[in-house]
Amino acid sequence: MCCIAHLSDLHFSHYSCTLSPKKLLGNLNLFFHRKRQYPTERPFSLIKTLKQKQVTHVIISGDLTATSYKQEYAVAKAFIEQLQRIGMQVFLVPGNHDHYTSQDYKSKIFYHYFPSHYTSPSSKMCTFTLRNHGVTSITLIQGWRLVLLDTTVSTSLFSSVGLFSLDVEKNLKSLLAYIEKDEKVLLVNHFPFFQHGQRRHRLLRGKFLQNLICNNPHISLYLHGHTHHHTISDLRSHNLPLILDSGSTGHTSGSWNLMQLNNTTLDLTVYRWRKDWSPIHTQSFQFAL
């Protein structure tokens, strides 16, 4: 059994002096909207609750920053280090805001601050890394393998799309081939693979990711963010996984998921900020051996 907190879209923000048109636009957005909507203290207020709930693992599905500015990364890193100091294992993937400009994407700035792969005493180091291959994995608990996906891409001024590229698709297929078929996979990506949102917010080639997941039925859970809307979609009857979007944890009315996971069951509790972090929904799911 492990106790997992699924967080996403924290959006730590800080004004920056920049000549980048996209970051100038981001600073305007911060001034008029995001600075009030995403208070820095909101994610930090969660730490006490995570400790009380005896969370062992924290999964953050991207957008820790607002504009990839170094001061934003410094705050995000401080948040992660506080979680680690009280004994939690933290796993992260970048979102589109974490590689906000073409230069940020080219330098892979997210990996200057956070790991590109993970190791544990019970799991050999995966030869695939997020930075170089867009995918990595680690044993989560007995019977479950955590697979992390980086589908960020350099985007234009008003775009926040992701891309499930041909290279990442090939690497994910190769990685999945090494995972035992009796191991269930918890797959984490910033972007949803469905193409329901606005065109400038979609995951390009998302249909190919959906098809790959259909052909790998041991992918049992898919965690993502990006939409800022909390969602629970149990699509297992359609050869797709149970899909969970935590919503934006950093928002003034933020949300996140508490997941009690063992080999055959998931007990899910959804939390939302209402003057404090309060449970608003519980649900249980069964998984076949």
N, C-alpha and C positions, 0 to 999 in steps of 0.2 A: 504494500500500500504506500502511495505517496500523496501528498497534499500539494496541489499545484495552484498557483495564482496566475491566471492569464490576464495580462495587461496589454494595452496598446495605445498608440497615439497620445503620448504624454505631452509633446510639444513644449518642452522647456524653451523659453525665448529670451532673447537679449538683442537690443539694438546694436547695429554695427555700422561702422564707416566703410563704405564700399562704393566702387564704380560699376559693379555688376548690375545690369538692368534688372535681372530677376531678383537679386537681393534688395535692390532699392524698392521694388514692388512689394517684396516680402516685409520690409521695414514699414511701408505704408500700411500694409495689412495689420502688422503688429500694433501700430499706433491707433488705428481706428477700430480694430476688432479683437485680434488674438490676445493682446496683453490682458484684457479684461476677461476674456472667455477661458483662458488657460493660465490660472494663477500658479506660480511656481510651488506654492505650499500645498496644492491639492495632492499630488503624488506623494510628497513627504508625509502628509497626514495619514497615509495608508500604512506606513511601516508598523505602527503600533498594532493595527488590526491584523496584519499578516503574522506578526509575532504571536498575538493572542490565539489566532486560529491554527497555530503550529504548522505554518506553511513550510514545506521542505524545498520546493522548486518554484521558481518564478520564470515564466515565459513571457517575453515582451515582443510583440509582433510588429515592431517598427515605429517610425516617426517619434523618436525620442526628442528630436530638435524641431525648430521651426524653419531655420534657414541654414543649417549646417555650420553655424558660426562657432568659433572655438570656445567662446564663453558659454554657449548653450551646451556644448559637449562636456565642458568642465562640470556644469551642474548635473547633467545626466550621469556622468561618471561618479560624482559624489553620492548620488541617489543609489546607484548600483552597489557601491562600496559599503554603504550603510546596510543594505540587505545582506551582503556577503559577511559582514562582521557579526551578524546575529545568526549565521550558520546556514543561510539559504543558498542553494545553487541557482545561478541566474543564466538564462540562455536568451540570446537576442538575435534578431535579424533586422537589417536596415529597411527603412521605408523611403518613399520618394523625397521627403523633406530632409532625410539624413544624407542624401547625395543631391543636394538642391540645385546646384549648377553643373555645367559640363566640366568645370575644373574640379569640383568636389567629387564628381563621379570618376573622372580620370585618375585622381589621386587616391580614390577609395578611402576617403577621409574617415569613414565610420570605423575602419579597421586600424586607424591610428590610436583609437581609444578602447575598442572592444575586440574580443577574440574572433578569429576566423575559423577556429575549430575547437573542439572540447575533448577532454580525456577524463576517464574515471578508472578507479582500481579494477573494476569488473569489466572494462571495455577497452580494447585496443584502440589506439588512435586511428581515426578514419583518415585515409590518404586523400580524401576529397576535402577541400577547404572552401569556405564561402567566398573568400577573396579571389581565389584562382579558378574555382570550378562552379561557383554559384550554389553549392550544395555541400552539406556535411551531415554527419549523424553521430549519435552516441546512444548507448543503452540507457533507458530511462529507469525502468524497474524490470524485474523478471517478466518476460512476456510482452514488453513494450519497447519499441525503438523510436527515439526522437529523431526526426529528419528536419533540418532547417534549410530554407530556400531563400536565395537572394535574387529577386527579379527586378531590382532597380535598374534604371537606364537613364542616360542623359536625355533631358527633355527641353522643349522650347519654353518660351516665356510664360505662357498660360497653360502649359500641359503638366499633368501629374500622373501620366500613364506608367505602367510597368511593362516589362517584356519577358515572356517565357521564351528565351532565345533557343535556337537550334542547339547551341553548345550546352546550355543548361539542361535542355531536354535530354540530350545524349548522356550527360553526366548523371542526371537523376535516374535514368534507366539503368546505367551501369551500377550505380550505388544500390538500387533496389534489388538488383540481381544477386548481391552479396548477402542480403538480409534473409535469414531463415524464414520459410513460409509460415511457420507456426508462430512467428513474432508479429504482433500487430504494430502498425506504424502510426505515429502521431506526427502529421506533417504540418509545418508552420511556414507561412508566407505572409508578407504584408498585404498582398492584394487578393481579393476574391477572384476565382477563375470564371465566374459567370459574367456575362456581358450585359448586365441589366442597367448599369449606371450610365452617367453622361460619358460620351465618347472620350473626352479629355481626361477621364479618371479611370479608364479601364485597364485591364491586363491584356496587352496585345498577345495574340496567340494563346489566349486563355482556353480556347476550345481544345487545343492540343494537350494542355495540362489536364483538362477534364477527361479527355479520352485516355490519357496515360493512367489516371487514377481509376477509371472504369476497368482497365485491364490489369490492375493490381489490387484485388479485393482485400488484401491484408492492410491497405491504407484505411484505417478505421475512423480516424479523427483528423479534421482539417481546421486549424486555427488561423484566423487572419484578423486584420484591422482595416484601416484605410477609409471605410465608409462613414465612420463615426456613429453608426447605428447598431445597437445591440441586436444580434440575431441568433436564433437557435433553429437550425434546419436539419432534421433527421431524414436524409435521403438514401438510407441504406437499402430500401426496397427498390431503388432505381440504380443499384450498383455504384452508388457514390457514398462517401462517408457521412458521418455526423459532422456538421459544419457549425462552428462557433465563431462569431464575431463579438469580441468583448465590448465593442463601442469604444469611445474615447475616454480613457481613464483620467486624462489631465483636464478635462472640461469642467466647468463650474457645476454641471449636473452629471459628472462622469460616472462610468460603470466599469465593472470588471467581473471576472468569473472565478469562483473558488471551485476546484475540481478535486474530489476525493476519488483517486483512481487505483484500481487493482486489476488483476488479470482478466476479470470477467464483468466488472461493474464500474460505472461512473456515476457518482452522486454530485450533481451540479447545483451550486447556489449562486445566484446572480446578485451582485451588490450595486447599489446606486447611492450617490452622495445626496443626502437630505439633511443638511446641517451636521451630519456625520455619515459614516459608511453603514448603510442599513441593508439587510437582505430583503429582496423584493420578489424572489421566485426560486423555487426548488424543483428539481426534476431528476429522475434516475433513469439510467440506460443500462441495458444488458449487452454483453458481447460474448459470442460463442468462443469456446476454447479452440 
